Amino acid sequence: MAGYPYSGKTYTVERLDKALGGECLVISPKFLFPPNYDELDEQEKTEVNIVSWRCSLDQLETSFDIDTKEVLIYDTCCSSYESMVPYFTGAKVKGHTVIFLYVHAPLELCKERAGKDWFDADVIEKYKSNFKSNLPLFIKISDKWFKIDNRKEPNLEEVLEYVRSIWNGKI
């Protein structure tokens, strides 16, 4: 899963999980945030983000050994190829099919959704630069990829059909 902050990745994850009957194991750094996260100062939030991200990557790697038909979804911006490629290849080595979802929403819409929580321009420029160079690389190392237009209610039928084909042994 990849996309700009506030592009609707978590919303898309919730829709996928519901459509797949709750058969998804969702891993997200957000799940590790403390209840008072919104009250933290910027330095504390940065520290929590780093620790949560590292812990969620550990959980992701551990999950590769699960022998189940559960769909494993890593809900993060996924803008760094260098950080994520070991996890893509690790999942494939363990026999998993890697499906890459890029959740797209225009930056202006993301900014509107974020409100006061929007990022500095330099942070957004880094995301833009990373996605420009890294999306083709993520697509290349994935078994299948989909672009989800999240300006409106996302259409997930192709993704769902593909996952069900895997479950049914057709892929």
N, C-alpha and C positions, 0 to 999 in steps of 0.2 A: 504494500500500500504506500502510495506516495502522493504528495500534493502540497501546495502552499499551506501555511497556517490558516485555519478557518475556511479551508476550501470545502469542508464537509466530509472529511475522511471518517471521523467517528460516526457521523450520521449514516454514511454508507455502510460501515461495518455493522451497525445495529440493524439495518435493513437486510443485509446479507444473512446475518445470524438468524433473524426471524424467518426469512424465506427458506432457510435450510433446516428449520425445525430445532434451532438451538444446538446444532451439531458443530458449532465453531468454538475453538479455543482462542480467545482474543487476548493478546498480550499488548499492553500499552504502557509507556512510561507514566501516562496520566493516572493510571490506576494506583500508582505508588505515591502520589502526592499526599501530603498531610492534609487533614481537614481544614486547617487554617491557611492553606496555600495563598489564597487571595489577600490575606493580611500581611504576608511577608514583604520585606523590602526587596528591591531589585537584586541585590547581591545574594540574599538568601534564596530567592527564586532561582537564580542562576545555579547555585550550588545544588538545590533540590533537583533541578532539571538534569544536571550532569549525573548525579547519583542514580536517579530514577531511570535514566536512559541506559546506563551501564548495567543496572540490575535487570532491566527488562531484556537486554541482550543476552544476559546469562540465562534467564528463563527461556528465551527463544531457543538458544542452543540446546538446553536440556530437553526441550519439547520435541526435538527431532527424533528422539528414541521412543516416543510414544507410538505404539502399534494400534492405531484406531482409525476409523474413517472420519474422525473429526477434521474439520478444516481449521488450520492454524492461520490466524491473521495477526500480522504485526502492524499495529496502528501507529504509524509515526510519519513524519514528513519525508524521511528516506531520501535526503538530498545528497548524501555523501556516498559515492560509489565505493571508495576505499574502505570505509567503515562497514559497509553492508555486504560486499562481495563474499567474504568468508562465510556469511550466513546463508546466502543463496547457494553457494557451492556445497556447504555442509549439508543443507537440506537435500540437495540432489544426490549427494554421495550416500545418504541414508535411505534413498529410494523414494523421496517425495517429489511430487510435481510442483514446480514453482510457477505460480501465477502472479504476475505483476499488474497491479491496478494503479493507474494514475488518475487521481480524482482532480478534475479540472474545474476551476471557477476563476473568472477574471479577478485580477488583483483588487480592482475597485469594489467588487462584491465581497471579497474576503475582508477588506478593510472595513466595509460597512458592518459585516457580521461581527468583527472584533470590537468595534467601538473604541473605548478608551484603552483596550488591551493591545492595540495595534503596535507593530514593531517599528523601530527606527528605520529610516531609509537605507542605511548601510547594511542592515540585516536582510532586508528584502532584496537588495541588489545581490547579496551573496546567494540567497535562494535562487534568484533568477539565473545567475551565472552557473551555479551548480546544476540546476535542472537542464539548462541548455547543453552543457557538456555531458552530463551523466545519464539523462533519460535514454539516449540511444544505447548506452552501455548496459543499463538495466534491462532494456528490452532484449538485447542480444543474449544475455545470460539466462533469461527466463525461458521456461518452456512455452508459455503463452502470456500475452499481455492484452490488457483492455484499457481504453481511455473512457472514463466515466465523466460525462458532462453533468456537473452538479450545480448548474445555474437554476435548475428546477428539480422536480422529483427525479432522482436518478433512475435510468432504465438499466436494470441488472439482469435481464433475461438471458443475454448471451453468456454472462459469467455463470449464472445458475445452471444453465444447460451444460456448460463445459464441466463444472464440478460434478454434476449428476452423471455425466458420461464417464468420468473417472471412477466414481463410486460403482457404476454398473459394469466396469471392466471394459468399456469400449475404447478407452484411451490408455 
